[in-house]
């Protein structure tokens, strides 16, 4: 079983310091790029509509994630409720927008992590964690006391704050962000997020600097960056420009999942340009763009 770097930080006491810092930030919250400056410790609500409560929508071994995460025993996913995006086509809107789920304590979240490890999961996969960095860190600290040692995955929408990501340096083993758009107005219209292109680019560079390209051992990912890119109808995402950025400013060894599973969900029917599935030619064009830029490490 792989041993993760966060154990060194735990043993040195640095992980506990990171937890303290995260909870300090929570009192004037800048954990994500919205920088709401509300006191979430006192249950003031900002963009994510989440105060001090930790809410988990579901957890368990997941076999529908990327192949290097799933392996033979699954990825140990923990879906946090709520989100720092408002995607009008969200396929998990009951979790992200309607905040379905159950409140848990830090200790209970740590027990969930340990239970997933005991079930043989290859990693702990935190889904939609950008607004829950404090909880992630605190639960990791508690889980280390109970014997946690498998890799940690940070599975986000890519709208992540560079300074907050710094709290995760040496703790997160695998970053798996979405890269949704290259145009600021598109991001604002369909996900209600300002300044997305520069923010996601900065976040990707920070993630790559921390963990590098994806490393796989015995067919299972142990460290590195894995990028997801969902093809949207009518090239709303700006796929070519996104691929160019990844290849030119990160690495041509970047592992990228070009996803073709878009379908109109949630409020997508209200937007004519989004009210259809992506087609085969759009997907094949995206794959060709990636191939032409030398991005050969991909899961299709």
C-alpha positions as CSV (number, residue, x, y, z in Angstrom):
1,X,0.0,0.0,0.0
2,X,1.5,3.4,-0.9
3,X,2.6,5.8,1.7
4,X,1.6,9.5,1.2
5,X,3.5,12.6,1.9
6,X,0.9,13.9,4.3
7,X,2.1,11.4,6.9
8,X,5.4,13.3,7.2
9,X,3.5,16.5,7.8
10,X,1.3,14.8,10.3
11,X,4.3,13.4,12.2
12,X,6.1,16.8,12.2
13,X,3.1,18.7,13.5
14,X,2.8,20.8,10.3
15,X,-0.5,19.2,9.3
16,X,-2.0,20.4,12.6
17,X,-0.7,23.9,11.8
18,X,-2.4,23.8,8.4
19,X,-5.7,22.9,10.1
20,X,-5.4,25.9,12.5
21,X,-4.6,28.2,9.5
22,X,-7.6,26.9,7.5
23,X,-10.0,27.5,10.4
24,X,-8.6,31.0,10.9
25,X,-9.3,31.7,7.2
26,X,-12.9,30.4,7.7
27,X,-13.6,33.3,10.1
28,X,-13.1,35.7,7.2
29,X,-13.5,33.3,4.4
30,X,-11.2,33.4,1.4
31,X,-11.0,29.6,0.9
32,X,-12.2,29.9,-2.6
33,X,-11.8,32.7,-5.2
34,X,-15.2,34.3,-4.3
35,X,-13.5,35.8,-1.2
36,X,-16.8,36.3,0.5
37,X,-15.2,37.5,3.8
38,X,-17.9,36.1,5.9
39,X,-17.4,34.4,9.3
40,X,-18.4,30.8,8.4
41,X,-17.3,29.7,11.8
42,X,-20.2,31.8,13.1
43,X,-22.5,30.3,10.4
44,X,-22.5,33.4,8.2
45,X,-23.2,32.4,4.6
46,X,-21.4,33.4,1.5
47,X,-21.6,32.2,-2.1
48,X,-21.4,28.5,-1.2
49,X,-24.2,28.9,1.3
50,X,-22.3,26.8,3.8
51,X,-21.4,27.9,7.3
52,X,-19.5,25.7,9.9
53,X,-21.5,22.6,9.1
54,X,-19.8,19.7,7.3
55,X,-22.3,18.0,5.0
56,X,-21.7,14.9,3.0
57,X,-24.1,13.8,0.3
58,X,-22.7,10.3,-0.2
59,X,-19.6,8.2,0.1
60,X,-18.3,4.8,-1.0
61,X,-16.1,2.9,-3.5
62,X,-16.7,4.5,-7.0
63,X,-16.0,2.6,-10.2
64,X,-17.1,5.3,-12.6
65,X,-14.1,7.6,-12.1
66,X,-11.0,7.7,-14.3
67,X,-9.3,4.3,-14.8
68,X,-6.1,5.2,-12.9
69,X,-8.1,6.1,-9.8
70,X,-10.5,3.1,-9.9
71,X,-8.0,0.3,-10.2
72,X,-9.5,-3.0,-9.0
73,X,-11.2,-1.8,-5.8
74,X,-12.6,1.6,-6.7
75,X,-11.9,5.2,-5.7
76,X,-13.1,6.1,-2.2
77,X,-15.3,9.0,-3.1
78,X,-16.7,11.5,-0.5
79,X,-19.2,13.9,-2.1
80,X,-19.5,17.2,-0.2
81,X,-22.7,19.0,-0.4
82,X,-22.9,22.5,-2.0
83,X,-20.4,24.0,-4.5
84,X,-18.7,27.3,-5.3
85,X,-20.0,27.2,-8.9
86,X,-23.6,27.6,-10.2
87,X,-23.4,25.6,-13.5
88,X,-26.8,25.8,-15.2
89,X,-26.3,22.3,-16.6
90,X,-25.0,20.6,-13.5
91,X,-25.8,16.8,-13.5
92,X,-25.4,16.6,-9.7
93,X,-27.6,19.7,-9.0
94,X,-29.4,18.0,-6.1
95,X,-26.0,17.9,-4.3
96,X,-24.4,21.1,-5.6
97,X,-27.3,23.4,-5.6
98,X,-30.0,21.9,-3.4
99,X,-27.4,20.8,-0.8
100,X,-28.8,17.3,-0.2
101,X,-26.8,15.3,2.4
102,X,-26.2,14.7,6.0
103,X,-24.2,16.7,8.6
104,X,-21.1,15.0,10.0
105,X,-18.5,15.9,12.5
106,X,-14.8,16.0,11.7
107,X,-14.4,12.8,13.6
108,X,-17.1,11.1,11.6
109,X,-15.6,12.3,8.4
110,X,-12.3,10.8,9.5
111,X,-14.0,7.5,10.2
112,X,-15.5,7.6,6.7
113,X,-12.0,7.9,5.3
114,X,-10.8,5.0,7.3
115,X,-13.7,2.9,6.4
116,X,-13.0,3.4,2.7
117,X,-9.4,2.5,3.2
118,X,-10.5,-0.7,5.0
119,X,-12.7,-1.6,2.1
120,X,-9.7,-1.6,-0.2
121,X,-10.2,1.7,-2.0
122,X,-7.0,3.0,-3.7
123,X,-7.5,6.6,-2.6
124,X,-9.7,9.0,-0.8
125,X,-11.4,11.2,-3.4
126,X,-12.8,14.5,-2.1
127,X,-15.5,15.6,-4.6
128,X,-16.3,19.4,-4.7
129,X,-13.9,20.3,-1.8
130,X,-13.1,23.9,-2.7
131,X,-15.3,25.3,0.0
132,X,-14.5,22.5,2.5
133,X,-10.7,22.7,2.7
134,X,-10.8,23.2,6.4
135,X,-12.9,20.1,6.9
136,X,-10.7,18.1,4.5
137,X,-7.6,19.0,6.5
138,X,-9.1,18.5,9.9
139,X,-10.4,15.1,9.0
140,X,-7.1,14.1,7.4
141,X,-5.4,15.0,10.7
142,X,-7.8,12.8,12.7
143,X,-7.6,10.0,10.1
144,X,-3.8,9.9,10.3
145,X,-4.2,9.1,14.0
146,X,-6.3,6.1,13.0
147,X,-3.9,4.8,10.4
148,X,-4.8,6.5,7.1
149,X,-2.1,6.1,4.5
150,X,-3.6,5.9,1.0
151,X,-3.4,8.9,-1.5
152,X,-5.8,11.8,-1.2
153,X,-7.5,13.2,-4.3
154,X,-8.8,16.8,-4.7
155,X,-11.6,16.6,-7.3
156,X,-12.8,20.1,-8.0
157,X,-14.4,22.4,-10.5
158,X,-11.1,24.2,-11.0
159,X,-12.3,27.4,-9.4
160,X,-9.7,27.3,-6.7
161,X,-7.8,29.9,-4.8
162,X,-4.0,29.7,-5.1
163,X,-3.4,30.6,-1.4
164,X,-5.9,28.0,-0.2
165,X,-4.2,25.4,-2.4
166,X,-1.0,26.3,-0.7
167,X,-2.5,24.8,2.5
168,X,-2.8,21.5,0.7
169,X,0.8,21.3,-0.6
170,X,2.3,18.0,0.5
171,X,-1.1,16.8,1.7
172,X,-3.0,16.2,-1.6
173,X,-1.4,13.5,-3.7
174,X,-3.6,13.8,-6.8
175,X,-5.3,16.9,-8.1
176,X,-8.2,16.3,-10.5
177,X,-9.7,19.7,-11.5
178,X,-12.2,20.4,-14.3
179,X,-11.3,23.0,-16.8
180,X,-14.6,24.3,-18.0
181,X,-14.1,27.4,-20.1
182,X,-11.6,29.7,-21.6
183,X,-13.9,32.7,-22.0
184,X,-14.8,34.8,-19.0
185,X,-18.2,35.9,-20.2
186,X,-19.2,32.3,-20.9
187,X,-18.1,31.2,-17.4
188,X,-20.1,34.0,-15.9
189,X,-23.2,33.3,-17.9
190,X,-23.4,29.5,-17.5
191,X,-21.6,28.9,-14.1
192,X,-22.0,32.3,-12.4
193,X,-18.3,32.6,-11.7
194,X,-16.2,35.7,-12.4
195,X,-12.6,35.7,-13.7
196,X,-12.7,31.9,-14.3
197,X,-10.1,31.7,-17.0
198,X,-7.2,33.4,-15.1
199,X,-8.2,31.7,-11.9
200,X,-8.3,28.2,-13.3
201,X,-5.0,28.7,-15.1
202,X,-3.3,29.9,-11.9
203,X,-4.8,27.0,-10.0
204,X,-3.6,24.5,-12.5
205,X,-0.1,25.8,-12.4
206,X,-0.1,25.7,-8.6
207,X,-1.4,22.1,-8.7
208,X,1.1,21.0,-11.2
209,X,3.9,22.7,-9.3
210,X,2.9,20.7,-6.2
211,X,2.5,17.2,-7.6
212,X,3.8,17.2,-11.2
213,X,2.6,14.9,-14.0
214,X,0.5,11.9,-13.1
215,X,2.5,8.9,-11.8
216,X,1.0,5.5,-12.0
217,X,2.2,2.4,-10.1
218,X,0.7,-1.1,-10.8
219,X,-2.0,0.6,-12.9
220,X,-3.1,2.9,-10.1
221,X,-2.4,6.6,-9.8
222,X,-0.3,7.5,-6.8
223,X,0.6,11.2,-7.4
224,X,0.2,14.0,-9.9
225,X,-2.3,16.1,-11.9
226,X,-5.2,14.6,-13.9
227,X,-7.3,17.2,-15.8
228,X,-10.9,16.7,-16.8
229,X,-12.4,18.7,-19.7
230,X,-16.1,18.3,-20.6
231,X,-16.9,19.0,-24.2
232,X,-19.9,21.4,-24.4
233,X,-22.2,21.9,-27.4
234,X,-21.2,24.5,-30.0
235,X,-17.7,24.8,-28.6
236,X,-18.9,26.8,-25.6
237,X,-15.9,25.6,-23.6
238,X,-13.2,26.8,-26.0
239,X,-11.5,23.5,-26.2
240,X,-8.6,24.3,-28.5
241,X,-7.5,27.2,-26.3
242,X,-7.7,25.1,-23.2
243,X,-5.7,22.3,-24.9
244,X,-3.1,24.9,-26.0
245,X,-2.7,26.2,-22.5
246,X,-2.3,22.7,-21.0
247,X,0.3,21.7,-23.6
248,X,2.2,25.0,-23.7
249,X,2.2,26.1,-20.1
250,X,1.9,22.9,-18.1
251,X,3.2,19.8,-19.8
252,X,2.6,17.6,-22.8
253,X,2.7,14.7,-20.4
254,X,-0.4,16.0,-18.7
255,X,-3.1,13.3,-18.3
256,X,-6.3,14.6,-19.6
257,X,-9.8,13.1,-19.7
258,X,-11.7,14.5,-22.6
259,X,-15.3,13.8,-21.6
260,X,-18.2,13.4,-24.0
261,X,-21.0,12.7,-21.6
262,X,-22.7,16.1,-21.6
263,X,-26.4,16.1,-21.7
264,X,-28.9,18.9,-20.9
265,X,-29.6,18.7,-17.2
266,X,-30.9,21.1,-14.4
267,X,-31.6,24.4,-16.2
268,X,-29.9,23.7,-19.5
269,X,-33.2,23.6,-21.3
270,X,-33.5,27.3,-20.7
271,X,-30.5,28.0,-22.9
272,X,-30.9,27.0,-26.6
273,X,-27.2,26.7,-27.1
274,X,-26.9,24.1,-24.3
275,X,-30.2,22.2,-25.0
276,X,-28.7,19.2,-26.8
277,X,-26.1,16.5,-26.3
278,X,-22.6,16.9,-27.7
279,X,-22.2,15.0,-30.9
280,X,-19.5,12.6,-32.2
281,X,-17.8,15.1,-34.4
282,X,-17.4,17.6,-31.6
283,X,-15.8,14.9,-29.4
284,X,-13.5,13.6,-32.2
285,X,-12.4,17.2,-33.0
286,X,-11.4,17.7,-29.4
287,X,-9.4,14.4,-29.4
288,X,-7.6,15.4,-32.6
289,X,-6.7,18.8,-31.1
290,X,-5.2,17.1,-28.1
291,X,-3.3,14.6,-30.3
292,X,-1.9,17.4,-32.5
293,X,-0.6,19.1,-29.4
294,X,1.2,16.0,-28.2
295,X,-1.2,15.2,-25.3
296,X,-1.0,11.5,-25.6
297,X,-1.8,10.6,-22.0
298,X,-5.6,10.7,-22.1
299,X,-8.5,8.6,-21.0
300,X,-11.3,8.6,-23.5
